[in-house]
Every structure is written in structure tokens, then in C-alpha cells.
Amino acid sequence: MSKINVYHCNRETSCIECEVEIIKGDFLFISEDRKHLCLSCADLDHLIFLPSGNTALTRRAGKYSKLQAVVLKFSSARKRNERQGVLVEQSALEKAEQECMSDEGAREQRRQRESIRREKLDKQYVQEFATKIRELYPNCPEEKEHQIAEHACLKHSGRVGRSANAKQLDRDFIDLAVIAHVRHHATPYDELLMSGYDRQDARRRVKDAIDEVISSWS
């Protein structure tokens, strides 16, 4: 299984592909040629951050997550990157939490995470984003537009829905959010990344499958 690293941004920068601002404290991906990518462009933005501290929960979530990344933060005192936790799929984390449910610590962690998530969601913007998705993709499954919108528009996530153009409900950015959802949830894209495929090669392999789903939703 290939190891993927994600880093805490320690100074303001921007994504080399979409040019979105990456502020201090956000997560970013650094390519092999040292270029900075936001998590959306790195195809990791659907993953959920699980902080270090609960070994059993981390182990189980990692076991169930098809795609995962280690989160690192540079310590100026120790002059090295230190592990902060992992990014895993939400479904994997939820399954792991169910298995750890006898542990009150895991239950409390889940409550805190959901509370933070609810606070960060801008309800009006999410609803407008979801409405636009339904308008452009009238045949997508019921409630799918809200699932995509909530994910894409989470505050401080660096995802496509937080960009200035997306907030104007620009068609191109709505499409990017929908395509990203299909890529991760309806194709073997994540498994290809974890097996060592380059991001662009993996995208080419799943393009036809994505096009088929998008066509059926339009």
C-alpha cells in the first residue's frame, strides 16, 4: 500500500492547479516536484481528519478506508515533521466508531466532530449550492445534491465549494464538485491511488465510468 502524506500549511500559499488560497493551518498536498496542491486538486478532500490519540479507532478506520493519508505538521522546535493524525473515508471512520462504541472516548469524539461540522456549515449557501446541482443534474439520486453540497462547501476545508467562483454558483465549479463526488464514490479511483497509480493515470482510467454516471444524472 502506497503512503500518502498531507501537511499542515505553515504559511499562506496557493494551489498550483486551481489557484485557490491555502491559508495557514489548512491541509495541503505537496507533489513530487514540490508543488503545492489543495486537497480538492489532490483528490483527497473527501477524507475526514482523525487526530492522533485513539490508537484503536485509528487502526480500525485505517483498515476500512480504501484511501488514507498521514497528516504531518512541521515542529520548529524539533526541526522535523510530526504526525498529527490521518485522513480517512467518512464511512470507514463511522464503521470504526461503531466498533469502538463501548469506549466513551470514541463516542465523545464523534459528538465533538459532528458539532464542529454543523457549526462550520453555512446553511444558506449550502442550500443554494444544492439547488444549483439539482437544476444542472435533475436525475441525480434523491438527496444526493445536499450530500455533495455539504461536502464541497464546508468552511475552511479548502474544497472547491469555498472558492470565490463557486460562491457565485459558477457552472464549472458546480461540475467540479459533482465530478469529484462521482470519482470517489462510483469508481475504483481511490483504490488505484492506494495501489500506487499516479493521480493523472488513475483519472484517465476512471474517466469513462465518470462520464457514464454524469450522463445519466444530466
GROMACS elastic network, one bead per residue, 0.5 to 0.9 nm:
[ bonds ]
;  ai    aj funct       b0    kb
    1   194     6  0.57217   500
    1   195     6  0.56248   500
    1   196     6  0.72553   500
    2   193     6  0.77975   500
    2   194     6  0.53059   500
    2   195     6  0.60234   500
    2   196     6  0.55134   500
    3    68     6  0.82958   500
    3    69     6  0.69717   500
    3    70     6  0.77169   500
    3   194     6  0.75800   500
    3   196     6  0.86753   500
    4    29     6  0.89244   500
    4    68     6  0.71344   500
    4    70     6  0.62925   500
    4    71     6  0.88808   500
    4   194     6  0.81147   500
    5    29     6  0.70673   500
    5    30     6  0.80917   500
    5    68     6  0.89058   500
    5    69     6  0.53193   500
    5    71     6  0.60290   500
    5    72     6  0.70514   500
    5    86     6  0.89425   500
    6    27     6  0.64826   500
    6    28     6  0.57928   500
    6    30     6  0.72766   500
    6    39     6  0.85640   500
    6    69     6  0.63429   500
    6    70     6  0.60045   500
    6    72     6  0.61772   500
    6    73     6  0.87433   500
    6    86     6  0.86861   500
    6    87     6  0.84518   500
    7    10     6  0.86675   500
    7    26     6  0.82783   500
    7    27     6  0.54880   500
    7    28     6  0.53582   500
    7    29     6  0.62848   500
    7    30     6  0.77745   500
    7    70     6  0.83212   500
    7    71     6  0.55632   500
    7    73     6  0.57435   500
    7    74     6  0.80916   500
    7    81     6  0.86698   500
    8    24     6  0.75317   500
    8    25     6  0.55319   500
    8    26     6  0.57740   500
    8    28     6  0.64031   500
    8    29     6  0.89585   500
    8    71     6  0.72678   500
    8    72     6  0.63216   500
    8    73     6  0.51284   500
    8    74     6  0.76140   500
    9    12     6  0.70946   500
    9    13     6  0.80397   500
    9    22     6  0.73503   500
    9    23     6  0.67782   500
    9    25     6  0.51539   500
    9    26     6  0.54388   500
    9    27     6  0.57939   500
    9    28     6  0.61848   500
    9    73     6  0.78981   500
    9    74     6  0.89397   500
   10    23     6  0.81665   500
   10    24     6  0.51276   500
   10    25     6  0.63624   500
   10    26     6  0.84068   500
   10    73     6  0.81508   500
   10    74     6  0.77459   500
   11    22     6  0.84532   500
   11    23     6  0.67383   500
   11    25     6  0.80234   500
   12    21     6  0.73782   500
   12    22     6  0.58496   500
   12    24     6  0.53036   500
   12    25     6  0.88514   500
   13    20     6  0.87441   500
   13    21     6  0.61390   500
   13    22     6  0.52300   500
   13    23     6  0.65272   500
   13    24     6  0.81641   500
   13    36     6  0.77710   500
   14    17     6  0.87534   500
   14    18     6  0.82837   500
   14    19     6  0.53546   500
   14    20     6  0.55117   500
   14    22     6  0.50799   500
   14    23     6  0.80459   500
   14    36     6  0.69662   500
   14    37     6  0.75086   500
   14    38     6  0.76873   500
   15    18     6  0.57090   500
   15    20     6  0.54473   500
   15    21     6  0.65804   500
   15    22     6  0.68173   500
   15    28     6  0.84681   500
   15    35     6  0.80934   500
   15    36     6  0.54737   500
   15    38     6  0.53489   500
   15    41     6  0.79657   500
   16    19     6  0.56244   500
   16    20     6  0.83312   500
   16    35     6  0.64872   500
   16    36     6  0.58632   500
   16    37     6  0.58751   500
   16    38     6  0.82748   500
   16    41     6  0.89882   500
   17    20     6  0.83082   500
   17    36     6  0.85913   500
   17    37     6  0.68512   500
   17    38     6  0.84076   500
   17    41     6  0.68893   500
   18    37     6  0.83490   500
   18    38     6  0.81997   500
   18    41     6  0.72893   500
   18   160     6  0.89686   500
   19    22     6  0.88020   500
   19    37     6  0.87769   500
   19    38     6  0.87454   500
   20    38     6  0.74807   500
   20   158     6  0.76654   500
   20   160     6  0.85160   500
   20   162     6  0.88192   500
   20   163     6  0.64760   500
   20   164     6  0.86058   500
   21    38     6  0.84024   500
   21   158     6  0.78618   500
   21   163     6  0.84564   500
   22    25     6  0.84850   500
   22    26     6  0.62972   500
   22    27     6  0.78564   500
   22    28     6  0.74198   500
   22    37     6  0.86563   500
   22    38     6  0.68237   500
   22   158     6  0.67810   500
   23    26     6  0.56970   500
   23    27     6  0.86704   500
   23   156     6  0.87005   500
   23   158     6  0.87063   500
   24    27     6  0.85188   500
   26    38     6  0.88037   500
   26   156     6  0.71328   500
   26   157     6  0.71438   500
   26   158     6  0.71960   500
   27    38     6  0.72555   500
   27    39     6  0.69634   500
   27    71     6  0.81131   500
   27   157     6  0.80245   500
   27   158     6  0.78747   500
   28    36     6  0.66397   500
   28    37     6  0.58391   500
   28    38     6  0.50951   500
   28    39     6  0.58958   500
   28    42     6  0.84532   500
   28   158     6  0.87536   500
   29    35     6  0.82315   500
   29    36     6  0.59380   500
   29    37     6  0.50962   500
   29    38     6  0.62646   500
   29    39     6  0.64104   500
   29    41     6  0.89115   500
   29    42     6  0.65260   500
   29    44     6  0.87052   500
   30    33     6  0.78837   500
   30    34     6  0.54684   500
   30    35     6  0.55198   500
   30    37     6  0.61886   500
   30    38     6  0.88913   500
   30    42     6  0.88729   500
   31    34     6  0.50578   500
   31    35     6  0.52073   500
   31    36     6  0.65810   500
   31    37     6  0.73381   500
   31    42     6  0.87401   500
   32    35     6  0.73741   500
   37    40     6  0.79131   500
   37    41     6  0.60311   500
   37    42     6  0.60031   500
   38    41     6  0.55328   500
   38    42     6  0.62409   500
   38    43     6  0.86903   500
   38    44     6  0.86777   500
   38    45     6  0.82191   500
   38   158     6  0.63403   500
   38   159     6  0.75457   500
   39    43     6  0.59753   500
   39    44     6  0.50302   500
   39    46     6  0.84467   500
   39   157     6  0.83151   500
   39   158     6  0.67353   500
   39   159     6  0.67747   500
   40    43     6  0.51089   500
   40    44     6  0.61030   500
   40    46     6  0.80325   500
   40   158     6  0.70938   500
   40   159     6  0.52380   500
   40   160     6  0.62876   500
   40   177     6  0.89393   500
   40   180     6  0.81264   500
   41    44     6  0.77279   500
   41    45     6  0.81405   500
   41   159     6  0.85546   500
   41   160     6  0.85996   500
   42    45     6  0.75411   500
   42   199     6  0.78145   500
   43    46     6  0.75299   500
   43   180     6  0.75030   500
   43   183     6  0.89429   500
   43   184     6  0.82905   500
   43   190     6  0.87280   500
   43   199     6  0.81288   500
   44    47     6  0.58561   500
   44    67     6  0.84438   500
   44    68     6  0.83356   500
   44    69     6  0.82308   500
   44    87     6  0.82868   500
   45    48     6  0.79886   500
   45   151     6  0.86698   500
   45   152     6  0.84983   500
   45   157     6  0.77570   500
   45   158     6  0.79742   500
   45   159     6  0.63499   500
   45   160     6  0.89992   500
   45   180     6  0.89823   500
   46    88     6  0.84937   500
   46    89     6  0.69485   500
   46    90     6  0.79647   500
   46   151     6  0.72887   500
   46   152     6  0.85540   500
   46   159     6  0.88322   500
   46   180     6  0.85001   500
   46   181     6  0.79322   500
   46   184     6  0.77050   500
   47    67     6  0.81449   500
   47    68     6  0.74408   500
   47    69     6  0.85951   500
   47    87     6  0.53842   500
   47    90     6  0.64265   500
   48    86     6  0.81162   500
   48    87     6  0.51560   500
   48    88     6  0.53015   500
   48    89     6  0.59455   500
   48    90     6  0.57900   500
   48    93     6  0.79923   500
   49    71     6  0.82702   500
   49    85     6  0.70761   500
   49    86     6  0.58545   500
   49    88     6  0.66225   500
   49    89     6  0.88807   500
   50    57     6  0.88016   500
   50    58     6  0.72264   500
   50    61     6  0.88353   500
   50    84     6  0.86515   500
   50    85     6  0.56067   500
   50    86     6  0.53142   500
   50    87     6  0.60122   500
   50    88     6  0.71865   500
   50    93     6  0.81345   500
   51    54     6  0.79838   500
   51    58     6  0.83790   500
   51    71     6  0.86554   500
   51    84     6  0.59624   500
   51    86     6  0.64737   500
   51    87     6  0.85794   500
   52    55     6  0.73529   500
   52    58     6  0.74406   500
   52    83     6  0.76951   500
   52    84     6  0.56304   500
   52    86     6  0.73904   500
   53    57     6  0.88257   500
   53    58     6  0.82461   500
   53    84     6  0.89850   500
   53    85     6  0.80516   500
   54    57     6  0.54645   500
   54    58     6  0.61595   500
   54    59     6  0.86148   500
   54   105     6  0.84200   500
   54   106     6  0.78882   500
   55    58     6  0.51597   500
   55    59     6  0.60400   500
   55    60     6  0.86044   500
   56    59     6  0.51789   500
   56    60     6  0.61949   500
   56    61     6  0.85293   500
   56    96     6  0.85578   500
   56   100     6  0.76105   500
   57    60     6  0.52761   500
   57    61     6  0.59975   500
   57    62     6  0.84452   500
   57    93     6  0.78522   500
   57    96     6  0.59121   500
   57    97     6  0.65704   500
   57    99     6  0.84202   500
   57   100     6  0.66627   500
   57   106     6  0.74833   500
   58    61     6  0.51940   500
   58    62     6  0.60201   500
   58    63     6  0.85331   500
   58    85     6  0.82173   500
   58    86     6  0.76785   500
   58    93     6  0.82964   500
   58    96     6  0.80329   500
   59    62     6  0.52169   500
   59    63     6  0.62291   500
   59    64     6  0.89427   500
   59    96     6  0.84224   500
   60    63     6  0.50057   500
   60    64     6  0.64743   500
   60    65     6  0.87036   500
   60    92     6  0.79979   500
   60    93     6  0.78747   500
   60    95     6  0.81973   500
   60    96     6  0.51831   500
   60    97     6  0.83892   500
   60    99     6  0.82319   500
   60   100     6  0.87972   500
   61    64     6  0.53395   500
   61    65     6  0.60412   500
   61    88     6  0.67996   500
   61    89     6  0.80235   500
   61    90     6  0.89045   500
   61    91     6  0.87808   500
   61    92     6  0.51690   500
   61    94     6  0.79713   500
   61    95     6  0.73117   500
   61    96     6  0.50864   500
   61    97     6  0.80101   500
   62    65     6  0.52555   500
   62    66     6  0.81108   500
   62    67     6  0.84049   500
   62    68     6  0.69213   500
   62    86     6  0.83403   500
   62    87     6  0.88666   500
   62    88     6  0.67347   500
   62    89     6  0.87851   500
   62    92     6  0.74673   500
   62    93     6  0.81720   500
   62    96     6  0.87070   500
   63    66     6  0.80601   500
   63    92     6  0.79310   500
   63    96     6  0.87125   500
   64    67     6  0.89260   500
   64    88     6  0.87188   500
   64    89     6  0.82940   500
   64    91     6  0.82646   500
   64    93     6  0.78389   500
   64    95     6  0.77501   500
   64    96     6  0.76845   500
   65    68     6  0.63073   500
   65    88     6  0.57506   500
   65    89     6  0.54202   500
   65    90     6  0.82821   500
   65    91     6  0.77274   500
   65    93     6  0.77094   500
   66    88     6  0.81573   500
   66    89     6  0.74065   500
   66    92     6  0.82742   500
   66   190     6  0.62293   500
   66   191     6  0.58028   500
   66   194     6  0.73243   500
   67    87     6  0.83920   500
   67    88     6  0.65044   500
   67    89     6  0.68502   500
   67   190     6  0.53771   500
   67   191     6  0.65207   500
   67   193     6  0.74021   500
   67   194     6  0.59677   500
   68    86     6  0.68755   500
   68    87     6  0.53585   500
   68    89     6  0.71404   500
   68   190     6  0.88547   500
   68   194     6  0.78745   500
   69    85     6  0.87657   500
   69    86     6  0.55646   500
   69    87     6  0.50366   500
   69    88     6  0.69045   500
   70    83     6  0.70558   500
   70    84     6  0.78107   500
   70    85     6  0.62198   500
   70    87     6  0.63755   500
   71    82     6  0.83828   500
   71    83     6  0.58818   500
   71    84     6  0.54463   500
   71    85     6  0.52790   500
   71    86     6  0.52259   500
   71    87     6  0.68807   500
   72    81     6  0.57298   500
   72    82     6  0.52880   500
   72    84     6  0.55073   500
   72    85     6  0.74485   500
   72    86     6  0.86733   500
   73    80     6  0.82244   500
   73    81     6  0.51810   500
   73    82     6  0.53067   500
   73    83     6  0.64939   500
   73    84     6  0.65899   500
   74    77     6  0.89051   500
   74    78     6  0.83531   500
   74    79     6  0.69749   500
   74    80     6  0.55290   500
   74    82     6  0.61210   500
   74    83     6  0.89180   500
   75    78     6  0.53493   500
   75    79     6  0.54798   500
   75    80     6  0.55136   500
   75    81     6  0.59731   500
   75    82     6  0.67036   500
   76    80     6  0.71513   500
   76    81     6  0.88550   500
   77    80     6  0.82187   500
   78    81     6  0.83603   500
   78    82     6  0.89801   500
   83    86     6  0.82694   500
   88    91     6  0.85369   500
   88    92     6  0.68172   500
   88    93     6  0.67317   500
   89    92     6  0.52323   500
   89    93     6  0.63398   500
   89    94     6  0.87259   500
   90    93     6  0.50637   500
   90    94     6  0.61126   500
   90    95     6  0.85824   500
   91    94     6  0.51147   500
   91    95     6  0.61807   500
   91    96     6  0.85791   500
   92    95     6  0.51635   500
   92    96     6  0.61414   500
   92    97     6  0.85655   500
   93    96     6  0.50172   500
   93    97     6  0.60457   500
   93    98     6  0.85805   500
   94    97     6  0.50096   500
   94    98     6  0.62159   500
   94    99     6  0.87567   500
   94   110     6  0.87008   500
   95    98     6  0.51145   500
   95    99     6  0.64748   500
   95   100     6  0.87595   500
   96    99     6  0.51562   500
   96   100     6  0.62692   500
   96   101     6  0.85128   500
   97   101     6  0.57245   500
   97   103     6  0.89551   500
   97   106     6  0.63629   500
   97   107     6  0.73893   500
   97   110     6  0.77469   500
   98   102     6  0.83589   500
   98   106     6  0.89062   500
   98   107     6  0.88422   500
   99   102     6  0.76690   500
  100   103     6  0.55297   500
  100   104     6  0.84983   500
  100   105     6  0.89142   500
  100   106     6  0.64015   500
  100   107     6  0.81348   500
  101   104     6  0.68315   500
  101   105     6  0.85441   500
  101   106     6  0.63265   500
  101   107     6  0.60801   500
  102   105     6  0.87486   500
  102   106     6  0.80706   500
  102   107     6  0.81043   500
  103   106     6  0.55325   500
  103   107     6  0.67700   500
  103   108     6  0.89550   500
  104   107     6  0.50624   500
  104   108     6  0.61389   500
  104   109     6  0.85266   500
  105   108     6  0.51495   500
  105   109     6  0.61021   500
  105   110     6  0.86568   500
  106   109     6  0.50113   500
  106   110     6  0.62267   500
  106   111     6  0.87046   500
  107   110     6  0.51958   500
  107   111     6  0.63245   500
  107   112     6  0.87272   500
  108   111     6  0.50802   500
  108   112     6  0.61892   500
  108   113     6  0.86022   500
  109   112     6  0.51779   500
  109   113     6  0.61651   500
  109   114     6  0.86565   500
  110   113     6  0.51196   500
  110   114     6  0.61620   500
  110   115     6  0.85166   500
  111   114     6  0.52522   500
  111   115     6  0.60860   500
  111   116     6  0.86690   500
  112   115     6  0.50683   500
  112   116     6  0.62303   500
  112   117     6  0.85563   500
  113   116     6  0.52087   500
  113   117     6  0.61146   500
  113   118     6  0.86958   500
  114   118     6  0.61376   500
  114   119     6  0.85818   500
  115   118     6  0.52506   500
  115   119     6  0.62817   500
  115   120     6  0.87472   500
  116   119     6  0.51203   500
  116   120     6  0.62433   500
  116   121     6  0.88630   500
  117   120     6  0.52279   500
  117   121     6  0.64596   500
  117   154     6  0.77492   500
  117   155     6  0.88671   500
  118   121     6  0.54402   500
  118   122     6  0.85761   500
  119   122     6  0.79191   500
  120   123     6  0.89991   500
  120   154     6  0.62283   500
  120   155     6  0.53988   500
  120   156     6  0.81255   500
  121   124     6  0.88572   500
  121   125     6  0.85042   500
  121   126     6  0.73465   500
  121   150     6  0.70360   500
  121   153     6  0.71571   500
  121   154     6  0.54669   500
  121   155     6  0.63261   500
  122   125     6  0.55713   500
  122   126     6  0.60466   500
  122   127     6  0.86350   500
  122   150     6  0.87118   500
  122   153     6  0.76485   500
  122   154     6  0.75277   500
  122   155     6  0.74728   500
  123   126     6  0.51241   500
  123   127     6  0.61205   500
  123   128     6  0.86807   500
  123   150     6  0.86115   500
  124   127     6  0.51600   500
  124   128     6  0.63045   500
  124   129     6  0.86351   500
  125   128     6  0.50937   500
  125   129     6  0.60805   500
  125   130     6  0.85161   500
  125   149     6  0.88249   500
  125   153     6  0.77896   500
  125   167     6  0.76479   500
  126   129     6  0.50179   500
  126   130     6  0.60439   500
  126   131     6  0.85062   500
  126   146     6  0.74694   500
  126   149     6  0.55551   500
  126   150     6  0.59243   500
  126   152     6  0.85993   500
  126   153     6  0.63227   500
  126   154     6  0.85677   500
  126   161     6  0.89120   500
  127   130     6  0.50347   500
  127   131     6  0.60426   500
  127   132     6  0.85909   500
  127   146     6  0.72839   500
  127   149     6  0.75564   500
  127   150     6  0.85574   500
  128   131     6  0.50708   500
  128   132     6  0.62571   500
  128   133     6  0.87154   500
  128   149     6  0.87127   500
  128   169     6  0.80900   500
  129   132     6  0.52054   500
  129   133     6  0.63576   500
  129   134     6  0.88380   500
  129   145     6  0.82001   500
  129   146     6  0.81935   500
  129   148     6  0.89022   500
  129   149     6  0.57730   500
  129   150     6  0.86648   500
  129   153     6  0.81563   500
  129   161     6  0.82171   500
  129   166     6  0.83761   500
  129   167     6  0.80947   500
  129   169     6  0.66626   500
  129   174     6  0.76785   500
  130   133     6  0.50359   500
  130   134     6  0.62876   500
  130   135     6  0.86049   500
  130   143     6  0.89474   500
  130   144     6  0.85881   500
  130   146     6  0.51618   500
  130   147     6  0.82335   500
  130   148     6  0.74077   500
  130   149     6  0.52458   500
  130   150     6  0.81521   500
  131   134     6  0.51634   500
  131   135     6  0.61981   500
  131   136     6  0.87408   500
  131   145     6  0.73483   500
  131   146     6  0.82495   500
  131   149     6  0.89988   500
  132   136     6  0.62004   500
  132   137     6  0.83897   500
  132   145     6  0.85073   500
  132   169     6  0.72167   500
  132   171     6  0.86119   500
  132   174     6  0.76863   500
  133   136     6  0.51841   500
  133   137     6  0.57330   500
  133   138     6  0.78082   500
  133   140     6  0.87818   500
  133   145     6  0.57403   500
  133   146     6  0.85805   500
  133   148     6  0.85123   500
  133   149     6  0.80118   500
  133   174     6  0.66848   500
  133   175     6  0.81940   500
  133   178     6  0.77979   500
  134   137     6  0.50228   500
  134   139     6  0.78152   500
  134   140     6  0.72774   500
  134   144     6  0.86553   500
  134   145     6  0.60282   500
  134   146     6  0.89964   500
  135   138     6  0.56406   500
  136   171     6  0.84153   500
  136   174     6  0.86751   500
  136   175     6  0.86634   500
  136   217     6  0.86996   500
  136   218     6  0.66190   500
  137   140     6  0.57298   500
  137   145     6  0.85898   500
  137   214     6  0.80066   500
  137   215     6  0.89452   500
  137   216     6  0.87327   500
  137   217     6  0.51639   500
  138   141     6  0.86601   500
  138   217     6  0.63685   500
  138   218     6  0.60260   500
  139   142     6  0.84130   500
  139   216     6  0.68651   500
  139   218     6  0.59509   500
  140   143     6  0.84006   500
  140   144     6  0.65266   500
  140   145     6  0.74260   500
  140   213     6  0.89279   500
  140   214     6  0.84942   500
  140   216     6  0.76784   500
  140   218     6  0.74405   500
  141   144     6  0.54066   500
  141   145     6  0.79352   500
  141   217     6  0.79218   500
  142   145     6  0.75276   500
  142   146     6  0.89432   500
  143   146     6  0.54353   500
  143   147     6  0.65583   500
  143   148     6  0.89197   500
  144   147     6  0.50695   500
  144   148     6  0.62305   500
  144   149     6  0.85398   500
  145   148     6  0.52370   500
  145   149     6  0.60418   500
  145   150     6  0.85739   500
  145   178     6  0.84610   500
  146   150     6  0.59418   500
  146   151     6  0.84182   500
  147   150     6  0.54194   500
  147   151     6  0.63228   500
  147   152     6  0.86997   500
  148   151     6  0.52692   500
  148   152     6  0.60723   500
  148   153     6  0.84976   500
  148   177     6  0.69509   500
  148   178     6  0.66841   500
  148   181     6  0.66570   500
  149   152     6  0.51321   500
  149   153     6  0.58427   500
  149   154     6  0.84096   500
  149   161     6  0.75609   500
  149   174     6  0.89595   500
  149   177     6  0.78469   500
  149   178     6  0.87291   500
  150   153     6  0.54266   500
  150   154     6  0.61526   500
  150   161     6  0.89422   500
  151   154     6  0.58143   500
  151   159     6  0.81301   500
  151   161     6  0.82587   500
  151   177     6  0.87581   500
  151   181     6  0.89764   500
  152   155     6  0.89166   500
  152   157     6  0.82783   500
  152   158     6  0.88420   500
  152   159     6  0.55634   500
  152   160     6  0.58734   500
  152   162     6  0.72527   500
  152   177     6  0.62424   500
  152   178     6  0.89645   500
  153   156     6  0.88286   500
  153   157     6  0.78143   500
  153   158     6  0.88501   500
  153   159     6  0.68201   500
  153   160     6  0.73271   500
  153   162     6  0.55377   500
  153   163     6  0.89423   500
  153   166     6  0.89344   500
  153   167     6  0.89352   500
  154   157     6  0.56782   500
  154   158     6  0.82399   500
  154   159     6  0.73875   500
  154   161     6  0.75399   500
  154   162     6  0.72848   500
  155   158     6  0.76712   500
  155   159     6  0.84679   500
  155   161     6  0.88260   500
  155   162     6  0.67828   500
  156   159     6  0.80529   500
  156   162     6  0.76065   500
  157   160     6  0.87995   500
  157   162     6  0.75516   500
  158   161     6  0.81116   500
  158   162     6  0.63196   500
  158   163     6  0.78461   500
  159   162     6  0.57567   500
  159   163     6  0.74848   500
  159   177     6  0.85513   500
  160   163     6  0.57200   500
  160   166     6  0.68811   500
  160   173     6  0.67298   500
  160   174     6  0.83541   500
  160   176     6  0.72756   500
  160   177     6  0.63832   500
  161   164     6  0.82941   500
  161   165     6  0.84310   500
  161   166     6  0.52548   500
  161   167     6  0.67909   500
  161   169     6  0.88273   500
  161   173     6  0.72910   500
  161   174     6  0.77176   500
  161   177     6  0.71383   500
  162   165     6  0.84263   500
  162   166     6  0.65291   500
  162   167     6  0.67462   500
  163   166     6  0.52512   500
  163   167     6  0.64055   500
  163   168     6  0.89736   500
  163   173     6  0.84614   500
  164   167     6  0.52030   500
  164   168     6  0.67203   500
  165   168     6  0.51372   500
  165   169     6  0.66239   500
  165   170     6  0.56175   500
  165   172     6  0.87054   500
  165   173     6  0.69459   500
  166   170     6  0.53548   500
  166   171     6  0.80433   500
  166   172     6  0.81949   500
  166   173     6  0.52917   500
  166   174     6  0.67012   500
  167   170     6  0.74321   500
  169   172     6  0.85925   500
  169   173     6  0.72523   500
  169   174     6  0.66996   500
  170   173     6  0.55487   500
  170   174     6  0.64037   500
  170   175     6  0.87877   500
  171   174     6  0.51296   500
  171   175     6  0.61477   500
  171   176     6  0.86712   500
  172   175     6  0.51297   500
  172   176     6  0.63063   500
  172   177     6  0.89142   500
  173   177     6  0.63821   500
  173   178     6  0.87417   500
  174   177     6  0.52809   500
  174   178     6  0.64137   500
  174   179     6  0.86897   500
  175   178     6  0.51567   500
  175   179     6  0.60012   500
  175   180     6  0.84448   500
  176   179     6  0.51585   500
  176   180     6  0.60079   500
  176   181     6  0.86024   500
  177   180     6  0.52048   500
  177   181     6  0.63522   500
  177   182     6  0.88322   500
  178   181     6  0.51796   500
  178   182     6  0.63388   500
  178   183     6  0.86258   500
  178   214     6  0.82782   500
  179   182     6  0.51047   500
  179   183     6  0.59965   500
  179   184     6  0.86879   500
  179   210     6  0.70439   500
  179   211     6  0.87399   500
  179   214     6  0.74760   500
  180   183     6  0.50511   500
  180   184     6  0.63444   500
  180   185     6  0.85552   500
  181   184     6  0.54355   500
  181   185     6  0.59670   500
  181   186     6  0.79396   500
  182   185     6  0.51906   500
  182   186     6  0.51445   500
  182   187     6  0.70832   500
  182   209     6  0.88966   500
  182   210     6  0.62383   500
  182   213     6  0.73791   500
  182   214     6  0.79359   500
  183   186     6  0.59024   500
  183   187     6  0.55542   500
  183   188     6  0.79407   500
  183   189     6  0.63363   500
  183   190     6  0.83612   500
  183   203     6  0.82531   500
  183   206     6  0.73433   500
  183   207     6  0.83170   500
  183   209     6  0.83882   500
  183   210     6  0.62093   500
  184   187     6  0.61904   500
  184   188     6  0.74500   500
  184   189     6  0.61713   500
  184   190     6  0.63322   500
  185   188     6  0.81294   500
  185   189     6  0.85731   500
  185   190     6  0.88348   500
  186   189     6  0.84914   500
  186   209     6  0.78662   500
  186   210     6  0.75536   500
  186   213     6  0.81084   500
  187   190     6  0.79024   500
  187   191     6  0.89295   500
  187   206     6  0.63159   500
  187   209     6  0.66538   500
  187   210     6  0.72833   500
  188   191     6  0.53953   500
  188   192     6  0.63450   500
  188   193     6  0.89768   500
  188   202     6  0.88653   500
  188   206     6  0.72824   500
  189   192     6  0.51186   500
  189   193     6  0.64643   500
  189   194     6  0.88500   500
  189   199     6  0.89023   500
  189   202     6  0.61122   500
  189   203     6  0.70192   500
  189   205     6  0.80217   500
  189   206     6  0.64702   500
  190   193     6  0.51742   500
  190   194     6  0.63194   500
  190   195     6  0.86354   500
  190   202     6  0.85408   500
  191   194     6  0.51247   500
  191   195     6  0.61146   500
  191   196     6  0.88142   500
  191   197     6  0.89376   500
  192   195     6  0.51129   500
  192   196     6  0.65670   500
  192   197     6  0.55014   500
  192   198     6  0.83717   500
  192   199     6  0.85704   500
  192   202     6  0.60064   500
  192   205     6  0.89487   500
  193   196     6  0.53416   500
  193   197     6  0.50017   500
  193   198     6  0.67150   500
  193   199     6  0.65903   500
  193   202     6  0.67203   500
  194   197     6  0.72619   500
  196   199     6  0.89760   500
  197   200     6  0.82503   500
  197   201     6  0.63739   500
  197   202     6  0.58398   500
  198   201     6  0.52366   500
  198   202     6  0.60909   500
  198   203     6  0.85999   500
  199   202     6  0.51539   500
  199   203     6  0.61778   500
  199   204     6  0.87489   500
  200   203     6  0.50118   500
  200   204     6  0.62748   500
  200   205     6  0.87298   500
  201   204     6  0.51749   500
  201   205     6  0.63750   500
  201   206     6  0.89888   500
  202   205     6  0.51422   500
  202   206     6  0.65612   500
  202   207     6  0.87112   500
  203   206     6  0.53924   500
  203   207     6  0.59904   500
  204   207     6  0.52212   500
  204   208     6  0.80723   500
  205   208     6  0.74536   500
  205   209     6  0.84460   500
  206   209     6  0.53461   500
  206   210     6  0.62851   500
  206   211     6  0.87348   500
  207   210     6  0.51317   500
  207   211     6  0.61264   500
  207   212     6  0.86323   500
  208   211     6  0.50633   500
  208   212     6  0.61980   500
  208   213     6  0.88194   500
  209   212     6  0.51868   500
  209   213     6  0.65091   500
  209   214     6  0.87525   500
  210   213     6  0.52864   500
  210   214     6  0.61254   500
  210   215     6  0.84946   500
  211   214     6  0.51142   500
  211   215     6  0.59640   500
  211   216     6  0.86007   500
  212   215     6  0.51935   500
  212   216     6  0.63567   500
  212   217     6  0.88372   500
  213   216     6  0.51407   500
  213   217     6  0.63202   500
  213   218     6  0.87796   500
  214   217     6  0.51460   500
  214   218     6  0.62172   500
  215   218     6  0.53081   500
